[in-house]
Amino acid sequence: MSDILIVDDEKDIRDLIADILGDEGFSTRTAANSEDCMAQINAEAPALMILDIWLKDSQMDGIDILKTVKRDNPDVPIIIISGHGNIEIAVAAIKQGAYDYIAKPFNIDQLMVVISRAMETSRLRRENSTLRRRDLHSGDMIGHSVAFKRLKDQLEKVTKSNGRVMLTGEPGSGKESAARYIHQHSTRAAAPFVTVNSATIAPERMEEVLFGRETAERGVEKGLLEQAHGGVIYFDEVAEMPTGTQAKILRVLTEQQFTRLGGSDKVRVDLRVISSTTRNLSSEIAAGRFRQELYDRLNVVPIAVPSLAERREDVPVLAEHFIEVFNRTQGLSAREISEEAAATLQTMDWPGNIRQLRNVIERVLILGEGTGPIEAKEFTAGASTPEEGRIVLGGQLASLPLREARELFEREYLLTQINRFGGNISRTAAFVGMERSALHRKLKSLGVVTGAKGAARGGQDEGEDDLDTVEDAG
């Protein structure tokens, strides 16, 4: 997007401006009426528009076009020109979002100054928008825990294929980041990644949003499916999609084509589909809220995204990553995390997963004072919910005799540390200050066992292997 669209009903004016801009190295397009103008914008939004207020033989005047473009393409600067110059028109145009206003006949030098400034504004807006998308919706995969490595290995296997992927996991666990990782490392990386937020789109608007529409007044308006052509369409929380829309999406997946609302022509699309859900889709199917046929189409490669509780080792490195992001995007202090604070983060409960961790880091950086290391008390002070500041270590110690309380504390403490280090006995022993063999004996005496994924839990069922057989994770 680097061209300038010139919209004027006078051919001489269109050609004059196009010639001037061509001499200055700009590429241009021209339109004589609102219908041609909207068709060109729908095909591809320009970097800048030069728009005449009065357009003969058009269904929309310049102000109508201005309103529509600023609604659908807010980053495109629009310079208004008119031979009927008066202050009321200028004020109305600026109020509707015009970048500037120039009256005919215009001075060429003045026009070029305004255009140069507007093009720089357009460039900066595009760069800022790209940076915001990169930071807020990154496909970066960060971690080194066993659960994280298992997830990344699965994602790597599907990046080069075109298979449909179904991502499952708790809210905030990073399903969209996983989807973007697949896109960014696939052969479609240069093509669009378009998200369908199924839970936030009103059911009555879902089909218009997905398929687009055609009207005599506004021409063709592309939907999200068409915008994703050649790239990836990501159905976030796909279980929230209305059942009527599910049937139509199933047809699109089968035929790779659809018809816009109000239109009659078939629109062909080449899409890779990635979906995600926090719900149990088998239960949704049994309840009649999700179509079995659509599930079968979408669930070609199922991938479970682990919760933060399953990858506590990654909490400090994720926190450091968020600190760097907030420093770069918001200018917040790039503070370090003290060793005690890092340990506290790993033992906290994270029902909101990575999203909640990100929010906590942002809050601490905003409310914290100075640039010194972040201390543990900053994470638990001012928690927005009781769970956010709660430490996993707990129990009704005050009501127990000393011996039982000590045993319960040791058990809870060691459970927390083992989970913190992803089931790695050697690293746990080093942190708590015990010999590895002594830690094994202590865990066995307390009835603490580790599961297949390295996570520890209390109690030992009959027939389970004891901890002498546990291998270090990493």
Secondary structure, DSSP 8 states (H G I E B T S, - for coil): ---EEEE-S-HHHHHHHHHHHHHTT--EEEESSHHHHHHHHHH---SEEEEES--TT-SS-HHHHHHHHHHH-TTS-EEEEESS--HHHHHHHHHTT-SEEEESS--HHHHHHHHHHHHHHHHHHHHHHHHHHHHHT-------SHHHHHHHHHHHHHHTS---EEEE--TTSSHHHHHHHHHHTSTTTTS-EEEEETTTS-GGGHHHHHH-EEETTTEEE--HHHHTTTSEEEEETGGGS-HHHHHHHHHHHHHSEEE-BT--SEEE---EEEEEESS-HHHHHHTTSS-HHHHHHH-SEEEE---GGGGGGGHHHHHHHHHHHHHHHH------B-HHHHHHHHHB--TTHHHHHHHHHHHHHHH--SSS-B-THHHHTT-SSTTTT-BS----GGGS-HHHHHHHHHHHHHHHHHHHTTT-HHHHHHHHT--HHHHHHHHHHHTEEE-TTS-EEE---TT---GGG-----
